[in-house]
Amino acid sequence: MHPLMTHDLVKIKIDEALEDARRERLANAARSSRVQTIDAVPFRDRVARLFSGLPTLINRSRPAGA
């Protein structure tokens, strides 16, 4: 294989590796910026409002004995 051809193939391979690394960094940034957990109480309150017409046996948003 001609040395210039080898050089061009290596440049293409390096460009592909750099593009893969850029995509991986973007994916990691998107994963880390996402909220990892939900706050259970506001979520439960929203669900309770959504289903407010249904009868509930226990109001779990208040601690026991309160």
C-alpha positions in Angstrom: 0.0 0.0 0.0 1.3 3.5 -0.8 2.4 5.6 2.1 0.1 8.4 1.2 -2.9 6.0 1.2 -1.8 4.7 4.6 -1.5 8.3 5.9 -5.0 9.2 4.6 -6.5 6.0 6.2 -4.9 6.8 9.5 -6.2 10.4 9.4 -9.8 9.1 8.7 -9.5 6.6 11.6 -8.3 9.4 14.0 -11.1 11.6 12.9 -13.6 8.8 13.6 -12.1 8.3 17.0 -12.3 12.0 17.8 -16.0 12.1 16.7 -16.8 9.1 18.8 -15.1 10.7 21.8 -17.1 13.9 21.2 -20.4 11.9 21.0 -19.5 10.1 24.2 -18.8 13.4 26.0 -22.1 14.8 24.9 -23.9 11.6 26.1 -22.1 11.8 29.5 -23.0 15.5 29.8 -26.7 14.7 29.0 -26.8 11.9 31.6 -25.1 14.0 34.3 -27.4 17.0 33.8 -30.5 14.9 34.1 -32.3 14.8 37.5 -31.3 11.5 39.1 -34.1 11.2 41.6 -37.6 12.5 41.9 -38.8 14.2 45.0 -41.4 11.7 46.3 -43.7 14.1 48.2 -44.4 16.6 45.4 -44.8 13.7 43.0 -47.2 11.9 45.3 -49.2 15.2 45.8 -49.5 15.6 42.0 -50.7 12.0 41.7 -53.2 12.6 44.5 -54.5 15.7 42.8 -54.8 13.7 39.6 -56.8 11.0 41.2 -58.5 13.2 43.8 -61.9 11.8 42.9 -61.0 8.3 44.1 -61.5 7.5 47.7 -58.4 7.0 49.7 -58.1 4.9 52.9 -54.8 6.5 54.2 -53.4 9.9 53.6 -49.7 9.0 53.3 -48.5 12.6 52.8 -48.7 13.1 56.6 -46.3 11.3 59.0 -47.9 8.7 61.3 -49.3 10.2 64.5 -49.4 13.8 63.1 
